[in-house]
Amino acid sequence: MTIRLRMTLLYSGILSITLLLFGIVLYVFLQFYIFSDLKNTLKEQTDVLQRNVQYQLELYPMGWNLLIQLDDFDSVQSGMYLQINNLVSGYKTKSANLRNVQLPFSTKILADKKAGYYDTPTIQHSPFLIYNAPLMLNGELVGVLQSAYNTSVISMFFSILRLVLLILSLIVIFIATYMGWLLSKKALKPVYSLISATEQIRNSEDFGTRIQHNGAQDEIGLLGKTINGMLERIQTIYVELDNSYASQRRFVADASHELRTPLTTITGNAEFLKKIWTSLDNRPSRLPEEKEIRISVEALNDITDEATRMGRLVNDLLALARADAGFRMKSEVVDLKSIVDSVVRKAQLIPKVTELKTEGLDVLENTIVLGDKDYLQQLLFIFIDNAFKFTAEGYVEINALREVDKVGLTIRDTGIGMDPNELPHIFDRFYRADSSRGKTPGTGLGLSIAKWILEEHKGTVDVISGRGKGTSFLIWLPVYNISNMEAQ
């Protein structure tokens, strides 16, 4: 059952009950009011007539008899019927409009001798309202004065009223149901619009489309706003998933590209060595020549270098895979000064063609950070190694600066630098800023790993670079307050 049909049936049901109660109340009220007024009028007139009744004794051959007379018997109100029942003589005196009709009276008045409406009989197929008043003489009940109205017109009126109320109620309910059906369609039109718009979005799978609601900001407007919010959230998730899938595809493609080069080199050199050593089987001396030995050594060196490079690539991929899997680094209190000193000492041993300078590292004294010592060292090594790779001449400089709640480490070089439009992408996986992509050794994963380590330590990095002007990385790490450490 649709909402439209349920609304129509509910509206019609409420209207039917309302009309039924209204009809019953109206009918009962009119009936009570009209009959009450009629009874009061009948009683008042009967009381007046009762006071004008005359009693007279007459002598008959059979003996004395009591006569009960009413002088203005025929001057009563039109439509009123009168009858005097003489209980002594048994004679009945009637108004002219009764003719051959007699008004019955209840014998109950003979017992309690009180006036009242004892019954409303039907006489000659017409209903009558009869009022019985006792006639007393010397404390004895000698007769009964009856006054009556013919209520057939009133009864017919109430019969017609019942029929009219029934017919009008049915007509009103039918019209109201029909109008309710039409109005419910108009009232639910915004809902149908929402359904239609939602179906179009579902069929088109375009989550960028929004539901346009130009009506009042009522429940329908709130529903449309909620659906738009849901669509916006779905679109955001969809875009994120799409970007994630695109990143995965690009990651797989780049990883395949990076692995294919060393594997091709290893395979080619291995095939070359196989040919050389196979050719020795056809020689009498079975000894390689000096040139073959030199070439073989070069091929083995190439195999070793490419295997080492592939090992680094696999380790980097493993680190990023652990990052994607939600790996959490251990967190402990460490002295940043000792970490930086260790990294600088080890960096001096890296094969390089440029000088490593340090400046302002004394501000790191008693600087405590919260994090993983090994990963913090790896973070600094990545930036330092990256600076050496892209600096053919000049120097690489490391300095530090301290603020209230954070500490900064700057790794600056005088290398080839980068264009400003390349800076937003340098932390993407496999992205290489140098156009040769392979001219400088590396996998393009170092800065991605550094970004992950930095995020795990709640740090940030600022990059300043220009083509031919060198590059400067400013790493910010939050300082762990000693007072907090003592409070713990």
Long-range contacts (C-beta under 8 A, 24 or more apart in sequence): 3-188, 3-191, 4-181, 4-184, 4-185, 4-188, 7-180, 7-184, 7-187, 7-188, 8-177, 8-180, 8-181, 8-184, 11-176, 11-177, 11-180, 11-184, 12-173, 12-176, 12-177, 12-180, 15-172, 15-173, 15-176, 16-169, 16-173, 19-169, 19-172, 19-173, 20-169, 23-165, 23-166, 23-169, 26-165, 27-158, 27-161, 27-162, 27-165, 30-158, 30-161, 31-158, 34-154, 35-129, 35-151, 35-154, 38-129, 38-149, 38-151, 38-154, 39-117, 39-129, 39-131, 42-80, 42-129, 42-131, 42-147, 42-148, 42-149, 43-115, 43-131, 45-76, 45-77, 45-80, 45-147, 46-115, 46-131, 46-133, 46-145, 46-147, 47-133, 49-76, 49-82, 49-145, 49-147, 50-133, 50-135, 50-145, 53-84, 53-135, 53-145, 55-135, 55-137, 55-142, 65-89, 66-137, 66-142, 68-93, 68-135, 68-142, 68-143, 69-93, 76-147, 79-149, 79-150, 80-147, 80-148, 80-149, 81-128, 81-146, 81-147, 81-148, 81-149, 81-150, 82-145, 82-146, 82-147, 82-148, 83-145, 83-146, 83-148, 84-135, 84-143, 84-144, 84-145, 84-146, 85-143, 85-144, 85-145, 85-146, 86-142, 86-143, 87-141, 87-142, 87-143, 87-144, 88-142, 88-143, 103-128, 103-130, 103-146, 103-148, 104-130, 105-130, 105-132, 105-144, 105-146, 106-132, 109-134, 109-141, 109-144, 110-141, 113-141, 120-151, 126-150, 126-151, 126-152, 127-151, 127-152, 127-155, 190-215, 190-220, 190-224, 191-220, 191-223, 194-220, 194-223, 194-224, 194-227, 198-227, 201-231, 207-231, 207-234, 207-235, 207-238, 208-235, 247-429, 250-429, 250-430, 251-429, 251-430, 254-429, 254-430, 254-444, 255-313, 255-317, 255-430, 257-430, 258-313, 258-430, 258-443, 258-444, 259-310, 259-313, 261-306, 261-438, 262-306, 262-307, 262-309, 262-310, 262-313, 263-306, 263-310, 265-302, 265-303, 265-306, 266-302, 266-303, 266-306, 266-307, 266-310, 269-299, 269-300, 269-302, 269-303, 270-299, 270-303, 272-299, 273-299, 273-300, 309-441, 309-443, 312-443, 313-443, 313-445, 316-443, 316-445, 316-446, 316-449, 317-445, 319-449, 319-452, 320-429, 320-445, 320-448, 320-449, 320-452, 323-449, 323-452, 328-456, 329-371, 329-372, 329-375, 329-453, 329-456, 329-457, 330-372, 331-370, 331-371, 331-372, 332-370, 332-371, 332-372, 332-373, 333-368, 333-369, 333-370, 333-480, 333-485, 334-368, 334-369, 334-370, 334-371, 334-372, 334-373, 334-376, 335-366, 335-367, 335-368, 336-364, 336-367, 336-368, 336-369, 336-376, 336-407, 336-477, 337-361, 337-364, 337-365, 337-366, 337-367, 339-373, 339-376, 339-377, 339-380, 340-364, 340-380, 340-398, 340-400, 340-409, 342-377, 343-377, 343-380, 343-381, 343-384, 344-398, 346-381, 347-381, 347-384, 350-384, 350-385, 350-388, 352-388, 352-396, 353-392, 353-393, 354-388, 354-391, 354-392, 354-393, 354-394, 354-395, 354-396, 354-413, 354-414, 355-394, 355-395, 355-396, 356-384, 356-395, 356-396, 356-397, 356-398, 357-395, 357-396, 357-397, 357-398, 358-397, 358-398, 358-399, 359-397, 359-398, 359-399, 360-399, 360-400, 360-401, 361-398, 361-399, 361-400, 363-400, 363-401, 363-402, 363-407, 364-400, 364-402, 364-407, 366-482, 367-402, 367-407, 367-479, 368-479, 368-480, 368-481, 368-482, 368-485, 369-407, 369-457, 369-477, 369-478, 369-479, 369-480, 370-457, 370-478, 370-480, 371-456, 371-457, 371-477, 372-456, 372-457, 375-453, 375-456, 375-457, 376-453, 376-457, 378-449, 378-453, 379-450, 379-453, 379-454, 379-457, 379-475, 380-409, 380-411, 380-475, 382-446, 382-447, 382-449, 382-450, 383-411, 383-450, 383-473, 383-475, 384-411, 385-446, 386-442, 386-446, 386-447, 387-411, 387-412, 387-413, 387-415, 387-471, 387-473, 388-413, 389-440, 389-441, 389-442, 390-415, 390-416, 390-434, 390-440, 390-471, 391-415, 391-416, 391-470, 392-416, 394-470, 402-479, 404-479, 405-478, 405-479, 405-481, 406-476, 406-477, 406-478, 406-479, 407-476, 407-477, 407-479, 408-474, 408-475, 408-476, 408-477, 409-474, 409-475, 409-477, 410-472, 410-473, 410-474, 410-475, 411-472, 411-473, 411-475, 412-470, 412-471, 412-472, 412-473, 413-470, 413-471, 413-472, 414-470, 415-470, 415-471, 416-467, 416-468, 416-470, 417-465, 417-466, 417-467, 417-468, 417-469, 417-470, 417-471, 418-465, 418-466, 418-467, 418-471, 419-466, 419-467, 420-465, 420-466, 423-463, 423-465, 426-463, 427-451
